[in-house]
Amino acid sequence: MATFDDVLVSIGGFGQYQKKIFFLVYLTSVVVSHVYIGFVFLGVTPDHWCRSPGVTELRNKCNWSLEQEKNYTLPLGRSGSSSYSQCERYDIDWNSSSVSCENPLLFVQNGSWDLPRTACQDGWVFENGSSSSIATEFNLVCANAWKLDLTQACLNLGFMVGTMILGYTADIFGRKRCFLFATFVTSVSGLLLAFSPSYIWLVIFRTLQGLFTRGGWLCANVLITELTVSEYRRRAGIANQLSFSFGIMLLPAIAYLLPAWRNLQLMITIPNFLFLSYYWLIPESPRWLISQKKDVEALKILRQVAKGNGNILSMKFKTITIEKNDEKVNCPSVMELVRTPQMRKHTFILMMNWFTSGLVYQGLVMHLGNLGGNIYLDVFISGAVEIPASIIIFLVIEQLGRRLPFAAGGLLSGGSCLVAAFVPENLSWLKTAAACLGRLGITVSLEMVCFVNMELYPTYLRNFAVSMCAVLSDVGGIVSPFIVYRLAAIWLEMPLVVFGVIGLIAGSLVLFLPETKGLTLPHTIEDVENIRWQQPILHNVSVTCCMQNDVEVRRIEDKLPARGSTYNRNSQCQRHCFSEDCP
């Protein structure tokens, strides 16, 4: 009886058909990056100050400059700041008849400026030329600034809950069906978000958007993962991250052309409606169909794959099975993640790094909005520096292993954040360079934690463990906006200090993980407990050709360090066609 991998190799493990499907899914990654990063432009907060009733008329009458108006109406910031307060004004009745152009502040006695102050009871004036944003339209500044943080936190809360829900339902209803449903809800909620009449509705639609955006995107990625052979999956994952990075680089151009937040929201939402056409363009996962005993539908899709790759599905593949482990295993549970010493250590370190990756990755992007520089250029650069991170991983992961690049990414991001925090303002080039290195480092960590997480847990617990650990990434995303915006109100660079310390801690903890390069994936908890004593299997490799199910394949025999012993990887022929090598 043929396995699914047998059939997939015979019709093309990664042919033109799969490449077309991958390209279509990569387009969704571009749009998902706009939902994830777009808040930098949607919620930008320009310079602002309290509105004082009567000042506008007096300013026009007296021909005051903007600087004169601020000087007369606004106190300086607290703690000896040289800038004007954004959340307080002088408590003066500017409609009073005693106020004149020549001497507007008759209340000043003996040169003292210790006038009574009041909060911005009549709203705010935002800097001329600033575009409409969520912050300016709903006055999410000063005492209401936490509501801006809550908007992004609700998106991440939706990510967290939606990933768990759709990850479960996709195993029941199928990858394609869940992806299309999630795309439809994401499209509608994004459209309604652009027309939100109030802040409450904005938060509701933002949460719905997060609830289905990431979960639907993961369903599509699971589908393409199950449609190709294992040796191409890591390469495909890196290409997917590159698509996400290109999306970040494209976003500043869209935001520059459409500065008003409602127009920008419409523009980044409309492509989601186009993805509904994938109903006719992408197939359901044949591997999932087989697991649901829907062999007829699966064979129909496999014939489409074969035709798209210029092959023919052999009639010998009448029945297909998904390889399963017949051994009796425990059911996945949270307790299994912490039941033994090595499992506890792995779970704690990985959860810490998932949390750090979500916190620092999103925090560094959102921090760009606080720096007051060219936000369009800064966001473009932040996306561009992710591309070298993916290339570095692709080049070194099989040479240096997992642990060193993983730890280096965390340490680099942490150290760079601390350097950027304490670099003087007059060395802006050095601050920018340090921030770029921080983005590169945290991107490496974010991609590496996915690989390592799968390689450090037993088979029966692997998917569950990855899901539970990855939840901490969304927790970091929820916390991130509060750290970025609230701590920056105390000291602009304080968020970078927090990110730096947490990044260094997370990177250092990675050094306590075992190296998994060249090791077989663990099947039981006992394998995990003994993983540090396991020897790599990739030493002297001999290759022989064989025939299996009329498919030319290579048998790879890896010699272990023990003299005279041999090991057949997976105890079977590697099912990859090498017609140019096999006689």
Summary of the structure (lengths in Angstrom):
residues: 583
radius of gyration: 28.7
end to end distance: 25.3
largest distance: 103.9
contacts: 1932
relative contact order: 0.12
helix: 63%
strand: 7%
